[in-house]
Amino acid sequence: MYTFSSKLKTFSIILMALGILGIGYGFLTAPKDIQEVEKILAADAHGSHGAAHEATAETSHQEAGHHEAAEASHDSHKGGEHAKVNAADEHEKHLTHVLHQLQNKPWSALYVACIFFLLLSMGTLAFYAIQQVAQAGWSPVLFRVMQGITAYLPVGSVIFFIILILCGLHFNHIFVWLGEGVTDPSSPNYDKIIAGKAGYLNFPFWLIRAAIFLIGWNLYNYFSRKNCLAQDEANDDLYYKKNFKLTAGFLVFFIVSESIMSWDWIMSIDPHWFSTLFGWYVFASFFVSGITAIALVTVYLKSKGYLEYVNTSHIHDLAKFMFGISVFWTYLWFSQFMLIWYANIPEEVTYFITRIQLYNLPFFGAVVMNFVFPLLILINTDFKRLSWVIVMAGVVILLGHYVDFFNMIMPGTVGDKWFIGVPEIASILFFLGLFIFVVFTALTKAPLLAKRNPFIEESKHFHY
């Protein structure tokens, strides 16, 4: 049986404590009204935030308004007053927009970290399910590691569902289509495109879909683990066969729910844009993250003297999956980007123009971290058997896919007001600490070897 070391437990608690403090700081320092936004923009103009372009744009906007007003005054005093009122209205709308972006910043940081760790555990569950249905002979010695990681799924699901509810209750402006009046033709906030999608993108239906997906995933996670533990004490393969049938059904549910989830929770942040590849793209990102988490936890446990039957061949196979799915992710990244960029249809290409212009470093940096680095490191067969290489590559891959989720979510919520600051770092620390605490606590609850799995002997002697 595994024992959760006091050092690791203390480390996870410290991470959570630091994360909570940083998240609280992010919410407390977010501007409360447009007057605070004007002060921030004025400070930006003096370079205190290194974003003078915002203040410049603001100034030019005001000058344009004054110029229009001056021209109109040559025609009539009444027309000039009308132009001034319009300029003031536009200025106030702009300040309100910036206010929403800055208020979104701590919320978006929390959302990115929460969905990343939730889907990381989901990627592990999908990998576990695939191993079950494929009746893989190499992986059963790793099943308890996978089950330990998926133990985070219920905790992450509850937190994420609460955040979705708060989004719908207008605690933030992450989802534009949840805004007031966007589907009302008489409202100044009316959006024809969003109104056309209102039958699908509406808060009650959206929340019901989220509940169905999260409950379905967690039910499979619970019963598959229950059957696996029961198999240890059984005299036949009844529970294994139950798990096989359950898993086959789950994978059908998963592939449908995963696609819809990616549209609901990520793509709808940019409701005017869509991609038919998006579900696969998101899947590749969290799938390789889940496999990487399995590899890192396995290497850690092995270094502490556990998992006696895990050898370098098991590590090698995990590294092959890390490498292979990284290449698959890159194929999808390039396919989505190249087709849209080459077609150059305005309503589609704006998605990438925003990211290239405002998120240039994280946008292309994600490709380096998620493709170039794994390709150069993990293409070597011998390197795939070295623990320190797996740890180094794994850390870079996980950071790279966090950046990938950052790129998918932040441009639609905070625009050009992004930077990696206290809320972003604190959110990662909190969910990382929570993840470590839950996963390693779960690993103490059962033996680390699924001793009655029909393929366990083959897995123990797996070597090449």
ROGUDREN-58650 format. One record per residue (C-alpha): y, z, x; residue in three letters. Coordinates in nm, 4 decimals, decimal comma. Layout:
N
((Y; Z; X); ALA)
...
//
This chain:
464
((0,0000; 0,0000; 0,0000); MET)
((0,3492; -0,0828; 0,1149); TYR)
((0,5994; 0,1992; 0,1660); THR)
((0,9705; 0,1237; 0,1137); PHE)
((1,1316; 0,2401; 0,4381); SER)
((1,4203; 0,4849; 0,4022); SER)
((1,6349; 0,2741; 0,6356); LYS)
((1,5973; -0,0400; 0,4261); LEU)
((1,6517; 0,1549; 0,1045); LYS)
((1,9684; 0,3142; 0,2429); THR)
((2,0871; -0,0266; 0,3646); PHE)
((2,0417; -0,1784; 0,0168); SER)
((2,2296; 0,1098; -0,1475); ILE)
((2,5170; 0,0741; 0,1006); ILE)
((2,5353; -0,2997; 0,0242); LEU)
((2,5533; -0,2277; -0,3506); MET)
((2,8208; 0,0396; -0,3016); ALA)
((3,0354; -0,1876; -0,0836); LEU)
((2,9828; -0,4688; -0,3320); GLY)
((3,0973; -0,2610; -0,6292); ILE)
((3,4103; -0,1492; -0,4419); LEU)
((3,4947; -0,5059; -0,3416); GLY)
((3,4310; -0,6451; -0,6910); ILE)
((3,6517; -0,3724; -0,8386); GLY)
((3,9237; -0,4553; -0,5862); TYR)
((3,9048; -0,8231; -0,6861); GLY)
((3,9578; -0,7443; -1,0532); PHE)
((4,2348; -0,4920; -0,9872); LEU)
((4,4345; -0,7279; -0,7655); THR)
((4,4076; -1,0295; -0,9989); ALA)
((4,7472; -1,1139; -1,1588); PRO)
((4,8025; -0,9821; -1,5117); LYS)
((5,0809; -1,2141; -1,6336); ASP)
((5,2809; -1,5246; -1,5406); ILE)
((5,5555; -1,3150; -1,3806); GLN)
((5,3059; -1,2020; -1,1165); GLU)
((5,1964; -1,5632; -1,0727); VAL)
((5,5580; -1,6682; -1,0044); GLU)
((5,5818; -1,3997; -0,7358); LYS)
((5,2560; -1,5194; -0,5777); ILE)
((5,3759; -1,8808; -0,5787); LEU)
((5,7069; -1,7725; -0,4274); ALA)
((5,5191; -1,5830; -0,1549); ALA)
((5,3050; -1,8924; -0,0974); ASP)
((5,6219; -2,0938; -0,0434); ALA)
((5,7006; -1,8679; 0,2545); HIS)
((5,3519; -1,9193; 0,3955); GLY)
((5,2178; -1,5699; 0,3352); SER)
((4,9040; -1,7115; 0,1745); HIS)
((4,8893; -2,0345; 0,3698); GLY)
((4,9224; -2,2442; 0,0560); ALA)
((5,2783; -2,3676; 0,0585); ALA)
((5,1790; -2,6920; -0,1108); HIS)
((5,1485; -2,5063; -0,4426); GLU)
((5,5036; -2,3801; -0,4279); ALA)
((5,6214; -2,7249; -0,3163); THR)
((5,4517; -2,8817; -0,6146); ALA)
((5,6133; -2,6175; -0,8332); GLU)
((5,9564; -2,6890; -0,6889); THR)
((5,9213; -3,0637; -0,7260); SER)
((5,8027; -3,0086; -1,0823); HIS)
((6,1154; -2,8072; -1,1598); GLN)
((6,3393; -3,0594; -0,9834); GLU)
((6,1842; -3,3378; -1,1896); ALA)
((6,2548; -3,1400; -1,5032); GLY)
((6,6170; -3,0771; -1,3987); HIS)
((6,6579; -3,4434; -1,3062); HIS)
((6,5295; -3,5538; -1,6451); GLU)
((6,7576; -3,3044; -1,8128); ALA)
((7,0578; -3,4275; -1,6118); ALA)
((6,9857; -3,7898; -1,7027); GLU)
((6,9480; -3,7028; -2,0674); ALA)
((7,2803; -3,5170; -2,0652); SER)
((7,4591; -3,8427; -1,9845); HIS)
((7,3354; -3,9759; -2,3167); ASP)
((7,3895; -3,6716; -2,5331); SER)
((7,4185; -3,2972; -2,5013); HIS)
((7,1434; -3,2529; -2,7591); LYS)
((6,9013; -3,4755; -2,5662); GLY)
((6,9715; -3,2795; -2,2478); GLY)
((6,8914; -2,9514; -2,4138); GLU)
((6,5675; -3,0984; -2,5461); HIS)
((6,4660; -3,2141; -2,1976); ALA)
((6,5393; -2,8698; -2,0535); LYS)
((6,3226; -2,7089; -2,3189); VAL)
((6,0401; -2,9540; -2,2369); ASN)
((6,0706; -2,8797; -1,8659); ALA)
((6,0592; -2,5056; -1,9339); ALA)
((5,7529; -2,5493; -2,1556); ASP)
((5,5753; -2,7548; -1,8893); GLU)
((5,6630; -2,4953; -1,6280); HIS)
((5,5237; -2,2155; -1,8450); GLU)
((5,2032; -2,4155; -1,9139); LYS)
((5,1560; -2,4655; -1,5427); HIS)
((5,2049; -2,0952; -1,4713); LEU)
((4,9565; -2,0077; -1,7467); THR)
((4,7038; -2,2496; -1,5960); HIS)
((4,7458; -2,0927; -1,2503); VAL)
((4,7183; -1,7448; -1,4086); LEU)
((4,3814; -1,8403; -1,5602); HIS)
((4,2624; -1,9778; -1,2252); GLN)
((4,3575; -1,6605; -1,0369); LEU)
((4,2085; -1,4380; -1,3072); GLN)
((3,8909; -1,6465; -1,2913); ASN)
((3,8527; -1,5865; -0,9185); LYS)
((3,6721; -1,2461; -0,9279); PRO)
((3,4773; -1,3522; -1,2377); TRP)
((3,3665; -1,6776; -1,0743); SER)
((3,2643; -1,4978; -0,7538); ALA)
((3,0530; -1,2599; -0,9627); LEU)
((2,9076; -1,5488; -1,1630); TYR)
((2,8091; -1,7536; -0,8561); VAL)
((2,6333; -1,4618; -0,6848); ALA)
((2,4626; -1,3498; -1,0078); CYS)
((2,3240; -1,6924; -1,0991); ILE)
((2,2228; -1,7626; -0,7386); PHE)
((2,0002; -1,4544; -0,7059); PHE)
((1,8688; -1,4939; -1,0615); LEU)
((1,7628; -1,8529; -0,9956); LEU)
((1,6309; -1,7643; -0,6487); LEU)
((1,3772; -1,5331; -0,8154); SER)
((1,3154; -1,8060; -1,0720); MET)
((1,2422; -2,0539; -0,7926); GLY)
((0,9851; -1,8105; -0,6549); THR)
((0,8266; -1,7776; -0,9996); LEU)
((0,8062; -2,1576; -1,0317); ALA)
((0,6417; -2,1823; -0,6890); PHE)
((0,3940; -1,9087; -0,7844); TYR)
((0,3124; -2,0880; -1,1104); ALA)
((0,2558; -2,4176; -0,9300); ILE)
((0,0172; -2,2472; -0,6857); GLN)
((-0,1772; -2,1025; -0,9805); GLN)
((-0,2154; -2,4310; -1,1650); VAL)
((-0,2936; -2,6254; -0,8470); ALA)
((-0,5660; -2,3678; -0,7688); GLN)
((-0,4312; -2,3612; -0,4153); ALA)
((-0,6647; -2,2001; -0,1659); GLY)
((-0,4115; -2,1145; 0,1052); TRP)
((-0,1584; -1,9053; -0,0892); SER)
((-0,3307; -1,6158; -0,2789); PRO)
((-0,2692; -1,3738; 0,0123); VAL)
((0,1027; -1,4270; -0,0602); LEU)
((0,0841; -1,3749; -0,4386); PHE)
((0,1931; -1,0097; -0,4285); ARG)
((0,4930; -1,1041; -0,2156); VAL)
((0,5886; -1,3634; -0,4781); MET)
((0,5410; -1,1095; -0,7572); GLN)
((0,7607; -0,8633; -0,5698); GLY)
((1,0428; -1,1178; -0,5513); ILE)
((1,0084; -1,2144; -0,9184); THR)
((1,0407; -0,8449; -1,0102); ALA)
((1,4143; -0,9066; -0,9719); TYR)
((1,4073; -1,1533; -1,2640); LEU)
((1,4377; -0,8961; -1,5504); PRO)
((1,7241; -0,7118; -1,3779); VAL)
((1,9084; -1,0338; -1,2911); GLY)
((1,8523; -1,1695; -1,6437); SER)
((2,0127; -0,8668; -1,8117); VAL)
((2,3198; -0,8757; -1,5874); ILE)
((2,3574; -1,2517; -1,6277); PHE)
((2,3225; -1,2381; -2,0073); PHE)
((2,5928; -0,9708; -2,0242); ILE)
((2,8239; -1,1963; -1,8197); ILE)
((2,7550; -1,4849; -2,0610); LEU)
((2,8477; -1,2618; -2,3565); ILE)
((3,1709; -1,1572; -2,1829); LEU)
((3,2511; -1,5262; -2,1239); CYS)
((3,2138; -1,5927; -2,4961); GLY)
((3,4310; -1,2930; -2,5816); LEU)
((3,7146; -1,4443; -2,3720); HIS)
((3,7119; -1,1888; -2,0927); PHE)
((3,7568; -1,4881; -1,8619); ASN)
((3,8192; -1,8636; -1,8666); HIS)
((3,5128; -1,9835; -1,6742); ILE)
((3,3986; -2,2160; -1,9544); PHE)
((3,6867; -2,4334; -2,0785); VAL)
((3,4963; -2,5332; -2,3926); TRP)
((3,4940; -2,1667; -2,5037); LEU)
((3,8756; -2,1686; -2,5141); GLY)
((4,0617; -2,1134; -2,8395); GLU)
((4,1557; -2,4224; -3,0382); GLY)
((3,9816; -2,6804; -2,8171); VAL)
((3,7839; -2,8137; -3,1157); THR)
((4,0652; -2,7779; -3,3725); ASP)
((4,2608; -3,1052; -3,4193); PRO)
((4,5680; -2,9098; -3,5332); SER)
((4,5736; -2,6944; -3,2190); SER)
((4,7839; -2,7819; -2,9129); PRO)
((4,4714; -2,7006; -2,7054); ASN)
((4,2636; -2,9663; -2,8855); TYR)
((4,0283; -3,1620; -2,6601); ASP)
((3,8689; -3,4679; -2,8185); LYS)
((3,5783; -3,4879; -2,5707); ILE)
((3,4871; -3,1196; -2,6048); ILE)
((3,5226; -3,1426; -2,9833); ALA)
((3,2695; -3,4267; -2,9779); GLY)
((3,0186; -3,1953; -2,8078); LYS)
((3,0876; -2,8960; -3,0336); ALA)
((2,7557; -2,9330; -3,2162); GLY)
((2,5806; -2,8452; -2,8908); TYR)
((2,8464; -2,6583; -2,6931); LEU)
((2,9278; -2,3695; -2,9230); ASN)
((2,9010; -2,0017; -2,8407); PHE)
((2,6242; -1,8878; -3,0847); PRO)
((2,3883; -2,1800; -3,0064); PHE)
((2,4631; -2,1526; -2,6333); TRP)
((2,3811; -1,7810; -2,6328); LEU)
((2,0635; -1,8328; -2,8382); ILE)
((1,9411; -2,0935; -2,5894); ARG)
((2,0138; -1,8574; -2,2997); ALA)
((1,8209; -1,5765; -2,4724); ALA)
((1,5209; -1,8046; -2,5359); ILE)
((1,5099; -1,9205; -2,1740); PHE)
((1,5518; -1,5769; -2,0179); LEU)
((1,3032; -1,4113; -2,2534); ILE)
((1,0499; -1,6916; -2,2020); GLY)
((1,0709; -1,6712; -1,8225); TRP)
((1,0447; -1,2932; -1,8227); ASN)
((0,7492; -1,2899; -2,0627); LEU)
((0,5549; -1,5219; -1,8343); TYR)
((0,6530; -1,3144; -1,5320); ASN)
((0,5336; -0,9946; -1,7028); TYR)
((0,2000; -1,1248; -1,8348); PHE)
((0,1071; -1,3238; -1,5237); SER)
((0,1567; -1,0147; -1,3080); ARG)
((-0,0322; -0,7998; -1,5601); LYS)
((-0,3282; -1,0412; -1,5593); ASN)
((-0,3238; -1,0650; -1,1796); CYS)
((-0,3396; -0,6856; -1,1442); LEU)
((-0,6116; -0,6624; -1,4119); ALA)
((-0,8168; -0,9211; -1,2229); GLN)
((-0,8359; -0,6794; -0,9281); ASP)
((-1,0400; -0,4379; -1,1385); GLU)
((-1,2447; -0,6970; -1,3303); ALA)
((-1,6062; -0,8001; -1,2741); ASN)
((-1,5532; -1,1619; -1,3751); ASP)
((-1,2768; -1,4259; -1,3695); ASP)
((-1,1582; -1,3765; -1,7280); LEU)
((-0,8045; -1,2676; -1,6365); TYR)
((-0,7745; -1,5449; -1,3796); TYR)
((-0,8648; -1,8023; -1,6469); LYS)
((-0,6127; -1,6441; -1,8856); LYS)
((-0,3464; -1,6771; -1,6184); ASN)
((-0,4378; -2,0398; -1,5560); PHE)
((-0,3882; -2,1335; -1,9223); LYS)
((-0,0741; -1,9225; -1,9512); LEU)
((0,0728; -2,0833; -1,6402); THR)
((-0,0001; -2,4378; -1,7556); ALA)
((0,1940; -2,3703; -2,0761); GLY)
((0,4739; -2,1970; -1,8884); PHE)
((0,5339; -2,4911; -1,6548); LEU)
((0,5924; -2,7205; -1,9543); VAL)
((0,8401; -2,4679; -2,0966); PHE)
((1,0000; -2,4197; -1,7561); PHE)
((1,0704; -2,7844; -1,6782); ILE)
((1,2438; -2,8308; -2,0162); VAL)
((1,4320; -2,5005; -2,0113); SER)
((1,5397; -2,5467; -1,6492); GLU)
((1,7073; -2,8791; -1,7258); SER)
((1,8893; -2,7444; -2,0309); ILE)
((1,9824; -2,4268; -1,8410); MET)
((2,1484; -2,6336; -1,5672); SER)
((2,3581; -2,8162; -1,8274); TRP)
((2,4500; -2,4986; -2,0155); ASP)
((2,5282; -2,2612; -1,7300); TRP)
((2,6643; -2,4928; -1,4606); ILE)
((2,7409; -2,8490; -1,5718); MET)
((2,9315; -2,7394; -1,8845); SER)
((3,1871; -2,5711; -1,6575); ILE)
((3,3140; -2,9318; -1,6164); ASP)
((3,2634; -3,0398; -1,9805); PRO)
((3,4152; -3,3871; -1,9349); HIS)
((3,1587; -3,4797; -1,6697); TRP)
((2,7828; -3,5192; -1,6702); PHE)
((2,5035; -3,6386; -1,4468); SER)
((2,1517; -3,7341; -1,5531); THR)
((2,0219; -3,6063; -1,2171); LEU)
((2,1808; -3,2653; -1,2474); PHE)
((1,8765; -3,0732; -1,3732); GLY)
((1,6629; -3,1927; -1,0820); TRP)
((1,9441; -3,1273; -0,8372); TYR)
((1,9866; -2,7648; -0,9455); VAL)
((1,6091; -2,7182; -0,9489); PHE)
((1,5739; -2,8418; -0,5898); ALA)
((1,8475; -2,6010; -0,4794); SER)
((1,6980; -2,2829; -0,6245); PHE)
((1,3359; -2,3919; -0,5642); PHE)
((1,3839; -2,4184; -0,1874); VAL)
((1,5814; -2,0905; -0,1981); SER)
((1,2855; -1,9176; -0,3657); GLY)
((1,0365; -2,0541; -0,1102); ILE)
((1,2697; -1,9441; 0,1704); THR)
((1,2872; -1,5927; 0,0231); ALA)
((0,9045; -1,5793; 0,0200); ILE)
((0,8983; -1,6781; 0,3879); ALA)
((1,1603; -1,4198; 0,4896); LEU)
((0,9966; -1,1321; 0,2995); VAL)
((0,6556; -1,2320; 0,4388); THR)
((0,7856; -1,2379; 0,7962); VAL)
((0,9498; -0,8966; 0,7446); TYR)
((0,6345; -0,7375; 0,6003); LEU)
((0,4210; -0,8946; 0,8718); LYS)
((0,6525; -0,7502; 1,1382); SER)
((0,6011; -0,4037; 0,9876); LYS)
((0,2234; -0,4280; 1,0130); GLY)
((0,1446; -0,5305; 0,6544); TYR)
((-0,0200; -0,8501; 0,5219); LEU)
((-0,3044; -0,8385; 0,7742); GLU)
((-0,4607; -1,1601; 0,6438); TYR)
((-0,1407; -1,3641; 0,6679); VAL)
((-0,1469; -1,5758; 0,9825); ASN)
((0,0698; -1,8416; 1,1440); THR)
((-0,0933; -2,1117; 0,9323); SER)
((0,0404; -1,9487; 0,6139); HIS)
((0,3853; -1,9226; 0,7733); ILE)
((0,3556; -2,2857; 0,8847); HIS)
((0,2833; -2,3993; 0,5289); ASP)
((0,5811; -2,2073; 0,3886); LEU)
((0,8004; -2,3681; 0,6560); ALA)
((0,6650; -2,7114; 0,5577); LYS)
((0,7730; -2,6478; 0,1989); PHE)
((1,1153; -2,5292; 0,3206); MET)
((1,1498; -2,8516; 0,5179); PHE)
((1,0120; -3,0806; 0,2481); GLY)
((1,2199; -2,9436; -0,0414); ILE)
((1,5314; -2,9487; 0,1807); SER)
((1,4772; -3,3224; 0,2256); VAL)
((1,4148; -3,3576; -0,1502); PHE)
((1,7416; -3,1734; -0,2236); TRP)
((1,9260; -3,4100; 0,0127); THR)
((1,7745; -3,7136; -0,1585); TYR)
((1,9043; -3,5879; -0,4944); LEU)
((2,2442; -3,4923; -0,3467); TRP)
((2,2877; -3,8402; -0,1998); PHE)
((2,1548; -4,0197; -0,5091); SER)
((2,3952; -3,8360; -0,7390); GLN)
((2,6918; -3,8750; -0,5046); PHE)
((2,6359; -4,2352; -0,3930); MET)
((2,5798; -4,3850; -0,7388); LEU)
((2,8834; -4,2152; -0,8927); ILE)
((3,1059; -4,2805; -0,5912); TRP)
((3,0059; -4,6473; -0,5645); TYR)
((3,0488; -4,7136; -0,9387); ALA)
((3,3957; -4,5555; -0,9149); ASN)
((3,4252; -4,4914; -1,2890); ILE)
((3,7341; -4,2650; -1,3215); PRO)
((3,5883; -4,0075; -1,5617); GLU)
((3,2795; -3,9687; -1,3392); GLU)
((3,4154; -3,9947; -0,9852); VAL)
((3,6859; -3,7319; -1,0445); THR)
((3,4126; -3,4666; -1,0071); TYR)
((3,3580; -3,5643; -0,6431); PHE)
((3,7222; -3,6440; -0,5673); ILE)
((3,8110; -3,2847; -0,6592); THR)
((3,5423; -3,1469; -0,4285); ARG)
((3,6182; -3,3778; -0,1365); ILE)
((3,9938; -3,3164; -0,1519); GLN)
((3,9990; -2,9439; -0,2323); LEU)
((3,6547; -2,8275; -0,1080); TYR)
((3,6019; -3,0585; 0,1868); ASN)
((3,4551; -2,7985; 0,4243); LEU)
((3,2070; -2,6308; 0,1844); PRO)
((3,1177; -2,9650; 0,0215); PHE)
((3,0080; -3,1376; 0,3418); PHE)
((2,9186; -2,8084; 0,5110); GLY)
((2,6454; -2,7581; 0,2487); ALA)
((2,4852; -3,0869; 0,3582); VAL)
((2,4813; -2,9717; 0,7208); VAL)
((2,3344; -2,6302; 0,6319); MET)
((2,0834; -2,7575; 0,3769); ASN)
((1,9696; -3,0795; 0,5444); PHE)
((2,0825; -3,1389; 0,9025); VAL)
((2,0010; -2,7890; 1,0294); PHE)
((1,6543; -2,7585; 0,8625); PRO)
((1,5732; -3,1145; 0,9694); LEU)
((1,6493; -3,0504; 1,3358); LEU)
((1,4806; -2,7087; 1,3461); ILE)
((1,1810; -2,7358; 1,1128); LEU)
((1,0677; -3,0896; 1,1920); ILE)
((0,8920; -2,9499; 1,5000); ASN)
((0,5371; -2,8365; 1,4171); THR)
((0,5304; -2,5559; 1,6741); ASP)
((0,8638; -2,4145; 1,5535); PHE)
((0,7195; -2,3701; 1,2047); LYS)
((0,4879; -2,1007; 1,3421); ARG)
((0,7597; -1,8942; 1,5131); LEU)
((0,8924; -1,6021; 1,3078); SER)
((1,2380; -1,6002; 1,4657); TRP)
((1,2810; -1,9710; 1,3872); VAL)
((1,1776; -1,9125; 1,0247); ILE)
((1,4274; -1,6268; 0,9940); VAL)
((1,7110; -1,8269; 1,1515); MET)
((1,6418; -2,1378; 0,9417); ALA)
((1,5867; -1,9276; 0,6296); GLY)
((1,9187; -1,7438; 0,6569); VAL)
((2,1061; -2,0729; 0,7051); VAL)
((1,9252; -2,2361; 0,4105); ILE)
((2,0010; -1,9432; 0,1767); LEU)
((2,3671; -1,9376; 0,2806); LEU)
((2,3796; -2,3154; 0,2431); GLY)
((2,2485; -2,3060; -0,1112); HIS)
((2,4854; -2,0246; -0,2027); TYR)
((2,7621; -2,2605; -0,0845); VAL)
((2,6002; -2,5340; -0,2953); ASP)
((2,6291; -2,3172; -0,6090); PHE)
((2,9828; -2,2280; -0,5007); PHE)
((3,0651; -2,6016; -0,4906); ASN)
((2,9150; -2,6608; -0,8340); MET)
((3,1013; -2,3765; -1,0071); ILE)
((3,4303; -2,2941; -0,8328); MET)
((3,6208; -2,6270; -0,8635); PRO)
((3,5937; -2,6135; -1,2425); GLY)
((3,6996; -2,2479; -1,2663); THR)
((3,9555; -2,1759; -0,9915); VAL)
((4,0591; -2,5258; -0,8795); GLY)
((4,2508; -2,5218; -0,5527); ASP)
((4,2913; -2,1418; -0,5608); LYS)
((3,9627; -2,0856; -0,3809); TRP)
((3,8885; -1,9073; -0,0559); PHE)
((3,6079; -1,6833; 0,0647); ILE)
((3,7744; -1,3465; 0,0177); GLY)
((3,6867; -0,9923; -0,0849); VAL)
((3,5483; -1,0742; -0,4346); PRO)
((3,3200; -1,3486; -0,3005); GLU)
((3,1800; -1,1429; -0,0122); ILE)
((3,1530; -0,8271; -0,2253); ALA)
((2,9614; -1,0106; -0,4990); SER)
((2,7084; -1,1376; -0,2442); ILE)
((2,6721; -0,7886; -0,0951); LEU)
((2,6164; -0,6261; -0,4351); PHE)
((2,3519; -0,8703; -0,5546); PHE)
((2,1855; -0,8847; -0,2133); LEU)
((2,1610; -0,5036; -0,2099); GLY)
((2,0284; -0,4993; -0,5662); LEU)
((1,7793; -0,7758; -0,4827); PHE)
((1,6449; -0,5914; -0,1764); ILE)
((1,6213; -0,2630; -0,3668); PHE)
((1,4354; -0,4095; -0,6671); VAL)
((1,2031; -0,6384; -0,4668); VAL)
((1,0884; -0,3838; -0,2123); PHE)
((1,0530; -0,1143; -0,4760); THR)
((0,8256; -0,3517; -0,6717); ALA)
((0,6168; -0,4165; -0,3595); LEU)
((0,5268; -0,0449; -0,3456); THR)
((0,3749; -0,0545; -0,6963); LYS)
((0,0573; -0,2473; -0,6172); ALA)
((-0,1671; -0,3388; -0,3204); PRO)
((-0,0345; -0,6330; -0,1191); LEU)
((-0,3643; -0,8208; -0,1545); LEU)
((-0,4905; -0,9796; -0,4785); ALA)
((-0,8465; -0,8888; -0,3834); LYS)
((-1,0346; -1,0380; -0,6837); ARG)
((-0,8591; -1,3751; -0,6966); ASN)
((-1,1362; -1,6438; -0,6875); PRO)
((-0,9692; -1,8123; -0,3889); PHE)
((-0,8848; -1,4992; -0,1908); ILE)
((-1,1593; -1,5465; 0,0684); GLU)
((-1,0498; -1,9027; 0,1331); GLU)
((-0,6927; -1,7786; 0,1692); SER)
((-0,7959; -1,5022; 0,4112); LYS)
((-0,9686; -1,7499; 0,6397); HIS)
((-0,7068; -2,0230; 0,6072); PHE)
((-0,6402; -2,1543; 0,9548); HIS)
((-0,5705; -2,4869; 1,1206); TYR)
//
